[in-house]
Amino acid sequence: MRGRDVFVAGGGNSAGQAALHLAKWAKNVTMLVRAPSLAASMSDYLIRQIVAAANIEVCYRVQVTGGTGTRTGHLQSLLLQDSASGARRTVAADALFVLIGAQPRTEWLGAAIARDRWGFIVTGPDLPASAHARGAAGRPPLPLETSLPGVFAAGDVRRGSVKRVASAVGEGAATIPLVHRYLARATAAPAAAGQQHRRRQARPQPGLTRRPDDLAHAHRAQRDRQPTG
């Protein structure tokens, strides 16, 4: 990207970080933002750095509606539309980076895993009481545990995650001891149930317990019934 005209579509932190990184090499970096400002979608420290960068320009209320390229597959121009007036203009462009959010691919999980309306997996305390199989698990969900006991989610696919690589790695590492805790409980539950069953079997059954004097009386009665020589 050295010495080229680069465009970044998006107004969030990821777009701001990408613009600052690209500005180290590109001749010009233009951010294309659909909103009227960055204040609602970007951290203040990033906004200050972008404003201070001499080769970063921010265009508000604009979206990409088309583009052209060369026969070799390289971007040549972008067609931009002003969302307020509808006016369009063509600008020369060497590269376009699109950072407008993420769409989770979680349809394959089925109905057993609770998700929000955008498809992100709901975990831990964010799960409604009706979503987690508390009857089967006998407990509230663990942190990062999904609505299906024993299944955990970490990283960008999880609802409420920070959407950063470092955060995803941290959540993945935090899941390991949670899995160990779940397996320990799952292993201990059948053992405890077996012990309780054995204790019930060892208890005297009502109506079957005989006192020593009853046994002696039965023995004498049996002896008296035996024929004598």
Buried (B, 14 or more C-beta within 10 A) or exposed (E): BEEBBBBBBBBBBBBBBBBBBBBEEBEBBBBBBBBEEBEEBBEEEBBEBBEEBEBBBBBBBBBBEEBEEEEEEEBEBBBBBBEEEEEEEEBEBBBBBEBBEEEBEBEEBEEEBBBEEEBBBBBBEBBEEEBBBBEEBEEEBBEBBBBBBBBBBBBBBBBEBBBBEEBBEBBEEEBEEBBEEBEEBEEEEEEEEEEEEEEEEEEEEEEEEEEEEEEEEEEEEEEEEEEEE
